[in-house]
Amino acid sequence: MVCLPEWTVSALIGLVIGTAVSFLNNFILMQGMKKAEELTPAKERNIIMLRYGIRYLLNLAVLFLVYKNTAMLVAAAIGLTLNKNVLFLKYFLRNKQKKG
């Protein structure tokens, strides 16, 4: 039988929470961009800024909720950046294939 460290469950929970909030952040921003396409530039900027504000508040709320458990905090931070890293790698690999 495999013996896992005691912090493993906390880390997995933090990773799941961080990843879920990361995808929610991406969804919120994409919906704002779709909504802003049909507006004037000033209103478009306000919508996008509001969406970014909501994203930052969500990130802070997640980190505040898990700050007492170090393993969960680190895993949540990794989860919050996971979506960004996946999108970056996808973009980088796609552009590398076009140039090569």
Secondary structure, DSSP 8 states (H G I E B T S, - for coil): -----TTHHHHHHHHHHHHHHHHHHHHHHHHHHHHHTTS-HHHHHHHHHHHHHHHHHHHHHHHHHTTTSHHHHHHHHHHHHHHHHHHHHHHHHHHHHHH-
